[in-house]
Amino acid sequence: MAEEEKVEVPEKFKKFVEDVEKMSVLDLAELVKILEKKFGVSAAAPVAVAAAPAAGAPGANATEEKSSFNVVLTAVGDKKIEVIKVVRDATQKGLKEAKDLVDAAASAAQVVKENAKKEEAEDLKKKLETAGAKVELK
């Protein structure tokens, strides 16, 4: 708690920070999802992909076929420039953002695309593998 007291919030952000502090965990999770969609970013940690539903939880039916996948870049391979091009096309990110994502995949798996439909995820996986990368669908 002493560490938290050392943080100095600039005056222009004080009201916003106070509002965030008052929010419930569910409200904060919803806010994160809205911001991710609005700005086309992911707040997920590089190695955290998606939490599997707990046994007995709604949607935990093992016979249910998965309809959306996260495309995860696990290794770049030796054609890094080709992989960057595919990532850039798939994510609509700028060159720097695509390069940063590919560079980060050298040390830890990176999510290239979240909640992609099965066909789109398989197509992207094929393109990345053609460029020399290793990819997983989760």
KEKE-3310 file (N, C-alpha, C; in steps of 0.2 Angstrom, whole numbers, plus 5000, padded with zeros to 4 digits):
npx = (5004:5010:5018:5009:5004:5015:5013:5011:4998:4994:4986:4977:4972:4966:4952:4948:4956:4951:4938:4940:4945:4934:4927:4919:4926:4921:4915:4927:4933:4924:4926:4940:4938:4930:4939:4949:4942:4939:4951:4958:4968:4976:4975:4980:4992:5008:5010:4998:4984:4970:4958:4953:4936:4930:4927:4910:4906:4896:4896:4906:4905:4912:4909:4906:4909:4923:4921:4928:4945:4961:4975:4991:5007:5021:5035:5047:5055:5066:5063:5060:5055:5045:5036:5033:5026:5015:5009:5007:4997:4987:4983:4981:4990:5003:5019:5029:5022:5019:5032:5037:5028:5032:5045:5044:5039:5050:5054:5043:5027:5016:5000:4992:4980:4964:4950:4946:4937:4935:4939:4946:4956:4963:4967:4975:4985:4990:4996:5006:5014:5018:5026:5037:5035:5031:5015:5001:4984:4972)
npy = (4994:5006:5009:5012:5025:5033:5036:5050:5058:5067:5083:5085:5072:5067:5067:5057:5046:5044:5041:5028:5021:5019:5010:4994:4977:4970:4981:4987:4977:4977:4990:4989:4980:4988:4999:4991:4987:5000:5006:4997:4988:4977:4972:4961:4951:4947:4933:4928:4921:4916:4913:4897:4890:4886:4870:4864:4877:4889:4886:4877:4865:4851:4845:4855:4864:4875:4892:4903:4909:4912:4918:4914:4919:4909:4907:4916:4912:4911:4921:4935:4947:4944:4938:4950:4957:4949:4950:4963:4965:4957:4963:4976:4985:4998:4998:4999:4994:4982:4976:4977:4968:4956:4955:4954:4941:4933:4931:4928:4920:4928:4936:4937:4939:4941:4932:4927:4921:4903:4900:4911:4912:4900:4903:4914:4907:4899:4908:4914:4903:4900:4910:4907:4906:4900:4895:4895:4890:4895)
npz = (5000:5003:4992:4983:4987:4983:4970:4960:4953:4939:4938:4928:4926:4938:4941:4932:4937:4950:4946:4940:4951:4958:4951:4948:4947:4937:4929:4926:4918:4907:4902:4898:4887:4879:4876:4869:4858:4852:4850:4843:4849:4861:4878:4883:4891:4884:4884:4889:4883:4881:4893:4898:4899:4915:4921:4920:4919:4910:4893:4893:4887:4880:4868:4860:4846:4843:4838:4836:4836:4843:4834:4836:4836:4837:4834:4823:4812:4798:4788:4792:4787:4778:4786:4794:4785:4782:4795:4796:4786:4790:4802:4800:4805:4808:4800:4810:4822:4818:4816:4829:4835:4829:4832:4846:4847:4846:4859:4867:4864:4853:4852:4836:4830:4837:4842:4829:4815:4811:4798:4794:4803:4800:4787:4789:4797:4788:4779:4787:4790:4778:4776:4784:4798:4814:4820:4831:4834:4845)
capx = (5000:5014:5020:5003:5004:5020:5011:5008:4993:4994:4980:4972:4970:4964:4945:4948:4959:4946:4932:4942:4946:4927:4923:4920:4931:4917:4915:4934:4934:4920:4930:4945:4935:4928:4945:4952:4939:4939:4958:4961:4974:4975:4978:4982:4999:5010:5009:4991:4980:4963:4957:4948:4931:4931:4922:4904:4904:4892:4900:4912:4903:4917:4907:4904:4915:4925:4920:4933:4951:4966:4981:4997:5014:5026:5042:5047:5058:5072:5060:5056:5052:5039:5032:5031:5022:5009:5006:5004:4991:4982:4981:4980:4994:5008:5025:5033:5019:5019:5038:5037:5025:5036:5051:5042:5038:5056:5055:5037:5022:5012:4993:4992:4973:4960:4943:4945:4933:4939:4942:4950:4961:4966:4970:4981:4990:4994:5000:5011:5018:5021:5032:5042:5034:5027:5009:4996:4977:4970)
capy = (5000:5012:5010:5015:5032:5037:5038:5056:5059:5074:5086:5084:5065:5066:5065:5050:5040:5043:5037:5021:5018:5018:5005:4987:4973:4969:4987:4988:4972:4980:4996:4987:4977:4994:5002:4987:4988:5007:5008:4991:4986:4971:4973:4955:4950:4943:4925:4926:4921:4916:4908:4892:4890:4881:4864:4866:4884:4890:4886:4873:4859:4849:4843:4861:4866:4882:4896:4909:4907:4917:4916:4915:4918:4907:4908:4920:4909:4915:4926:4939:4953:4941:4938:4956:4959:4946:4952:4970:4965:4954:4967:4983:4990:5001:4995:4999:4990:4975:4974:4976:4962:4950:4955:4951:4934:4930:4930:4925:4920:4934:4935:4942:4941:4938:4930:4926:4915:4898:4900:4917:4910:4895:4906:4918:4903:4896:4913:4915:4897:4900:4915:4904:4907:4894:4898:4890:4892:4893)
capz = (5000:5003:4985:4979:4989:4980:4963:4959:4947:4936:4940:4923:4926:4945:4941:4929:4941:4955:4944:4939:4957:4961:4947:4950:4943:4930:4925:4923:4912:4901:4900:4894:4881:4874:4874:4865:4851:4850:4848:4840:4853:4866:4884:4886:4892:4878:4885:4891:4877:4883:4899:4896:4904:4920:4921:4923:4918:4904:4887:4894:4884:4877:4861:4856:4841:4844:4832:4835:4838:4843:4830:4840:4833:4842:4831:4817:4807:4795:4784:4796:4783:4775:4792:4796:4779:4783:4801:4794:4782:4794:4808:4798:4809:4804:4800:4817:4826:4815:4817:4836:4837:4827:4837:4853:4846:4847:4866:4869:4859:4853:4848:4830:4829:4842:4840:4822:4813:4810:4791:4794:4807:4796:4782:4792:4799:4782:4776:4791:4790:4771:4777:4788:4805:4817:4822:4834:4834:4852)
cpx = (5004:5017:5015:5003:5009:5018:5008:5004:4993:4987:4974:4969:4966:4957:4945:4950:4954:4940:4934:4943:4939:4924:4924:4924:4927:4916:4922:4935:4930:4924:4936:4943:4933:4934:4949:4949:4940:4946:4962:4968:4972:4979:4981:4990:5002:5009:5002:4987:4973:4962:4951:4942:4932:4925:4916:4902:4900:4897:4906:4910:4909:4916:4906:4910:4917:4924:4925:4939:4956:4972:4987:5003:5019:5033:5042:5050:5064:5069:5056:5053:5045:5034:5029:5025:5015:5005:5003:4998:4985:4979:4979:4984:4999:5014:5029:5029:5019:5026:5039:5034:5029:5042:5050:5041:5044:5057:5049:5032:5018:5005:4993:4985:4969:4953:4942:4941:4937:4942:4947:4957:4966:4970:4976:4987:4994:4998:5006:5016:5022:5027:5037:5041:5030:5021:5005:4989:4975:4963)
cpy = (5006:5014:5014:5023:5036:5039:5045:5057:5066:5077:5085:5077:5063:5063:5058:5045:5039:5039:5029:5018:5016:5012:4998:4983:4972:4975:4988:4983:4975:4986:4994:4984:4983:4997:4998:4988:4995:5008:5002:4988:4980:4973:4967:4955:4946:4936:4923:4926:4921:4911:4903:4892:4885:4876:4866:4873:4884:4890:4881:4866:4857:4847:4849:4863:4873:4886:4901:4907:4913:4914:4919:4914:4916:4907:4912:4916:4913:4920:4931:4945:4950:4940:4944:4959:4956:4948:4959:4970:4962:4959:4974:4988:4993:4997:4994:4994:4983:4972:4973:4970:4956:4950:4952:4944:4930:4928:4926:4925:4926:4933:4940:4944:4937:4937:4930:4920:4910:4898:4906:4915:4905:4898:4910:4913:4900:4901:4914:4909:4897:4905:4913:4904:4901:4898:4892:4894:4890:4896)
cpz = (5000:4996:4982:4981:4986:4973:4964:4953:4945:4937:4934:4923:4933:4945:4938:4933:4947:4952:4942:4946:4960:4957:4950:4945:4936:4926:4922:4917:4906:4898:4896:4887:4876:4872:4869:4858:4848:4847:4844:4843:4858:4872:4887:4886:4886:4878:4887:4885:4878:4888:4896:4901:4909:4919:4924:4922:4911:4898:4888:4891:4879:4869:4857:4852:4842:4837:4831:4839:4838:4839:4834:4837:4838:4840:4825:4811:4804:4790:4787:4792:4780:4781:4794:4791:4781:4790:4800:4791:4786:4800:4806:4803:4805:4804:4806:4822:4824:4817:4825:4838:4835:4831:4843:4853:4847:4854:4869:4864:4859:4849:4842:4829:4834:4840:4833:4820:4811:4803:4791:4797:4803:4791:4784:4794:4793:4779:4780:4791:4783:4771:4781:4795:4807:4821:4826:4834:4841:4853)
residu = (MET:ALA:GLU:GLU:GLU:LYS:VAL:GLU:VAL:PRO:GLU:LYS:PHE:LYS:LYS:PHE:VAL:GLU:ASP:VAL:GLU:LYS:MET:SER:VAL:LEU:ASP:LEU:ALA:GLU:LEU:VAL:LYS:ILE:LEU:GLU:LYS:LYS:PHE:GLY:VAL:SER:ALA:ALA:ALA:PRO:VAL:ALA:VAL:ALA:ALA:ALA:PRO:ALA:ALA:GLY:ALA:PRO:GLY:ALA:ASN:ALA:THR:GLU:GLU:LYS:SER:SER:PHE:ASN:VAL:VAL:LEU:THR:ALA:VAL:GLY:ASP:LYS:LYS:ILE:GLU:VAL:ILE:LYS:VAL:VAL:ARG:ASP:ALA:THR:GLN:LYS:GLY:LEU:LYS:GLU:ALA:LYS:ASP:LEU:VAL:ASP:ALA:ALA:ALA:SER:ALA:ALA:GLN:VAL:VAL:LYS:GLU:ASN:ALA:LYS:LYS:GLU:GLU:ALA:GLU:ASP:LEU:LYS:LYS:LYS:LEU:GLU:THR:ALA:GLY:ALA:LYS:VAL:GLU:LEU:LYS)
# end
